[in-house]
């Protein structure tokens, strides 16, 4: 059987795979980070101690997760005196998801237009 590849498909597929392999998904794939995100969405800007009081993990574990989420652009970290406060970086969070949705749409249009 002779398989043909439509020229635009490899790039659309590669772009989608890259988008799905983003720091955003890696940061959200851990359940504890989901709980941290939930906490911050419900309660707003908080410091590590406040967040750790409401989760079963040790403060050091929460701190590592917060750092990773900030590196991924999901959170903003602001230092005030001896405390570090975290809040959702809504603009970046939304832009990342919009880029992923755009990649999915482009890939679907190229690879299986009958799906749309």
C-alpha positions as CSV (number, residue, x, y, z in Angstrom):
1,X,0.0,0.0,0.0
2,X,1.4,3.4,-1.0
3,X,1.0,5.9,1.8
4,X,1.0,9.6,0.8
5,X,1.6,12.4,3.2
6,X,-0.1,15.7,2.4
7,X,2.7,18.3,2.6
8,X,1.0,20.6,5.2
9,X,0.2,17.8,7.6
10,X,3.7,17.1,9.2
11,X,4.0,20.7,10.3
12,X,0.5,20.9,11.7
13,X,1.1,17.6,13.6
14,X,4.5,18.8,14.8
15,X,3.0,22.1,16.0
16,X,0.3,20.3,17.9
17,X,2.7,17.8,19.6
18,X,4.9,20.7,20.6
19,X,1.9,22.6,22.0
20,X,0.8,19.5,24.0
21,X,4.3,19.0,25.3
22,X,4.3,22.5,26.8
23,X,5.4,23.4,30.4
24,X,1.7,24.3,31.0
25,X,0.5,20.7,30.6
26,X,3.5,19.3,32.5
27,X,2.8,21.8,35.4
28,X,-0.9,20.9,35.4
29,X,-0.4,17.1,35.2
30,X,0.4,16.7,38.9
31,X,-2.7,16.5,41.2
32,X,-1.1,18.6,43.9
33,X,-0.6,21.4,41.5
34,X,-4.2,21.1,40.4
35,X,-5.2,21.6,44.1
36,X,-2.8,24.6,44.4
37,X,-4.4,26.1,41.3
38,X,-7.9,25.4,42.7
39,X,-6.9,27.1,46.0
40,X,-5.6,30.2,44.3
41,X,-8.6,30.5,42.1
42,X,-10.9,30.3,45.0
43,X,-8.9,32.4,47.5
44,X,-6.8,34.7,45.4
45,X,-3.2,35.8,46.1
46,X,-1.7,33.8,48.9
47,X,1.7,33.1,50.5
48,X,3.2,29.6,50.8
49,X,2.2,29.3,54.5
50,X,-1.4,30.0,53.8
51,X,-1.5,27.6,50.9
52,X,0.3,24.8,52.9
53,X,-2.2,25.2,55.8
54,X,-5.0,24.0,53.5
55,X,-3.2,21.1,51.7
56,X,-1.9,17.9,53.2
57,X,1.6,18.2,51.8
58,X,4.6,19.7,53.6
59,X,5.4,23.3,53.0
60,X,8.6,22.4,51.2
61,X,6.7,20.2,48.7
62,X,4.2,23.0,48.2
63,X,7.0,25.5,47.7
64,X,8.6,23.3,44.9
65,X,5.2,23.0,43.2
66,X,4.6,26.7,43.3
67,X,8.1,27.3,41.9
68,X,7.5,25.0,39.0
69,X,4.1,26.5,38.3
70,X,5.7,30.0,38.3
71,X,8.4,28.8,35.9
72,X,5.6,27.5,33.6
73,X,4.0,30.9,33.6
74,X,0.8,29.8,35.4
75,X,1.6,31.8,38.5
76,X,3.1,35.1,39.4
77,X,5.4,35.2,42.4
78,X,5.9,38.4,44.2
79,X,8.3,38.8,47.2
80,X,7.3,41.2,50.0
81,X,9.6,41.4,52.9
82,X,10.3,37.8,53.9
83,X,7.2,36.4,52.3
84,X,6.5,35.3,48.7
85,X,3.0,35.6,47.4
86,X,1.6,33.7,44.5
87,X,-1.4,34.5,42.2
88,X,-2.7,33.2,39.0
89,X,-1.2,34.7,35.9
90,X,-4.5,34.7,34.1
91,X,-3.3,36.4,30.9
92,X,-0.5,34.0,30.2
93,X,-2.6,31.0,31.3
94,X,-5.4,32.0,28.8
95,X,-2.9,32.7,26.0
96,X,-1.3,29.3,26.4
97,X,-4.6,27.5,26.2
98,X,-5.7,29.6,23.2
99,X,-2.4,28.7,21.4
100,X,-3.1,25.1,22.1
101,X,-6.7,25.3,20.8
102,X,-5.4,27.1,17.7
103,X,-2.9,24.2,17.1
104,X,-5.6,21.6,17.6
105,X,-7.9,23.4,15.1
106,X,-5.1,23.7,12.5
107,X,-4.1,20.1,12.9
108,X,-7.7,18.9,12.6
109,X,-8.3,21.1,9.5
110,X,-5.2,19.6,7.9
111,X,-5.4,16.0,9.1
112,X,-9.1,15.2,9.3
113,X,-11.3,18.0,7.9
114,X,-14.3,15.7,8.0
115,X,-14.1,15.9,11.8
116,X,-15.0,19.6,11.8
